[in-house]
């Protein structure tokens, strides 16, 4: 039942993202959806409940299911639903997430040095022993950014990062599979370690901003020209 329900949920999310089911329009009835996917109405009902909880649809009077204006009315749960049901992850949304990180990562890097430069340096020293492979760098990069978010003292930053965890894992796995980007990443860790050891918060902010802009531009260059969808995890 669960796998079949997920199949229906995934197909409907895909249809809404591609405009087959447009915001403000009624969705097919449970009976029609059951026939379309060759499943029971109970399975359809379970999938629709998940979509309603995530903010994709709403049930109106007389049990008419309407597609919501999800880009305007959705929240982080909607992003989580897209991540669960989209493989590969949509390229345009991946780009928007990386653009968002350009805005907030420099701030939590600066605050981390201001609040706990020694603690940040201890985390960064772990990079010296990392294996030169995508999976090791993915795991460490996540550990580092979450540590900086926590050290920043802003409680919203860790919540934001944790909400995007699986999405960023996909993006990092795809990008860090290239030797050029792994070298850039290690340069970033070395520069950040020097900034933390010096207690230079402004330098950490500037280094992080430059690194995030570089990753965004590399992502657009390597993946935007190839496809409008982000690669699957390596």
Phi, psi and omega in degrees: 000316184295316180296319180293319178298317179296324178298316179294314179302313181299316181295320180289321176298315179300318179295322180288321178293327182270358176088008176293320175248105189272147175305136180089356180254154178285143174279163176300155179291163178303319180297315180292321179293321178298319179291320182298318183260000179057050178227174179282161177293331177296322178293317178298317182298321179295317179296318180295325178296320178296319180292324178293318179298327181277350176097014180279322188225167173218147180263120182266188177299151181061027173062027175279127181263121182252144173281124182281164172280075194293332178292331180266330188253351184284171178224199183297334178295326177296317178299319177298321179294319178298318181296320180292326191252359182244119177220108006280167181290138182303130184301316184295322178290322176300318179297317180296322179294318179293326175296321178297320181293330175302329182280317188258338180296317178300326181291316181287336175293315178298313181296324180298318178293319179298321187269326186203067182299320181295318179296320178294319179299321179297320177294316184294330180294339178295336182296335182295336183255008182289142171290148182274067178221157185300315185297319180294319180290322177301312182295316181291319181299321177295316179301317182295310184293324177293321178298316179296321179298318179292315181295338181296335182086351176272112187288345179285326182302311178298324179297319179296312181297316180296328177292331183259007191307307184290329177294310181296328177299319177296315183294316181295316182300322180289316186282321185281001176286350181264135182303318182303317184283330176293322177294318177300320181295317179294324175299320179297317180297318180295318180293321178292325178296318178298319179294319180293317179298326179275352183066028184264092184292320181294322178296318178299320178298313183292320178298316182292319178299314180297320180294319180292323177294319180297317180295320178298313181294321178295322178298314180296320183293312187278325186253330181294326181280343182269321187198158174269016177227144182284142178298156176288164180301144179285000000 
